[in-house]
Amino acid sequence: MAFVEQEDILNVFEGLTRHLLKEVNGVEVEKFPRMLYDDAMRLYGNDKPRHSFWNGIWRIKCRSTTQRF
């Protein structure tokens, strides 16, 4: 493969993983979820988030019209 792009590499490894999961475990995987770098940084504050538990950044805005702080 000449002039290989990132998408080509991802497709090869996803295809290999899909094939191995089907042959070894009998598990069919349609599509692997992908996340953009900007989304990962905005949601998790990290470029390699763990999805075993949700550890996203919570943005809390306090809006009160009756209380003065």
Backbone torsions as a table, in degrees:
resi	resn	phi	psi	omega
1	MET	NA	109.2	176.8
2	ALA	-88.2	147.6	178.9
3	PHE	55.0	58.6	-177.4
4	VAL	-75.9	134.6	177.5
5	GLU	-104.1	165.2	178.2
6	GLN	-57.0	-42.0	-178.9
7	GLU	-61.3	-36.7	177.9
8	ASP	-62.8	-44.3	-179.7
9	ILE	-65.3	-45.1	178.7
10	LEU	-60.9	-41.6	-180.0
11	ASN	-64.4	-39.7	179.2
12	VAL	-64.7	-49.4	-178.2
13	PHE	-69.2	-35.5	176.5
14	GLU	-67.3	-39.3	177.0
15	GLY	-64.3	-42.5	177.5
16	LEU	-63.0	-45.6	179.7
17	THR	-63.9	-41.9	178.2
18	ARG	-60.4	-44.5	179.9
19	HIS	-63.5	-46.3	-179.3
20	LEU	-64.2	-41.9	178.3
21	LEU	-61.9	-38.0	-179.9
22	LYS	-70.3	-45.0	-176.4
23	GLU	-73.2	-40.3	-174.7
24	VAL	-85.5	-45.8	-174.1
25	ASN	-108.2	-9.9	-177.8
26	GLY	72.9	24.9	-177.4
27	VAL	-103.0	126.1	176.7
28	GLU	-92.7	125.3	177.3
29	VAL	-118.2	120.2	-178.9
30	GLU	-73.6	-58.0	-173.7
31	LYS	-148.7	140.7	177.1
32	PHE	-86.2	134.7	178.5
33	PRO	-70.7	139.3	177.5
34	ARG	-122.9	149.0	179.2
35	MET	-129.0	135.0	176.6
36	LEU	-71.6	151.0	179.4
37	TYR	-56.3	-46.4	-178.9
38	ASP	-60.9	-39.1	178.4
39	ASP	-66.9	-41.5	179.2
40	ALA	-62.7	-42.8	-179.4
41	MET	-68.2	-38.0	-179.4
42	ARG	-69.8	-42.4	-175.2
43	LEU	-83.1	-38.2	-171.9
44	TYR	-116.7	-14.7	-176.8
45	GLY	70.5	19.7	-176.2
46	ASN	-151.5	146.8	-179.3
47	ASP	-89.8	2.0	176.3
48	LYS	-138.6	69.9	-175.5
49	PRO	-70.3	147.5	173.7
50	ARG	-91.6	133.5	-179.4
51	HIS	-103.6	7.5	177.5
52	SER	-71.3	-23.5	171.8
53	PHE	-148.7	151.3	-175.8
54	TRP	-82.8	116.3	-179.3
55	ASN	-125.6	43.9	-178.1
56	GLY	-72.9	166.8	178.4
57	ILE	-84.4	127.6	178.5
58	TRP	-94.5	125.8	176.3
59	ARG	-105.1	110.8	-176.6
60	ILE	-112.1	128.1	176.8
61	LYS	-118.1	125.5	178.9
62	CYS	-95.6	118.0	178.2
63	ARG	-122.3	112.7	-179.6
64	SER	-130.8	130.7	178.9
65	THR	-100.4	-16.8	-176.9
66	THR	-100.8	-23.9	-177.2
67	GLN	-102.2	142.1	173.7
68	ARG	-109.4	134.9	-178.8
69	PHE	-111.1	NA	NA
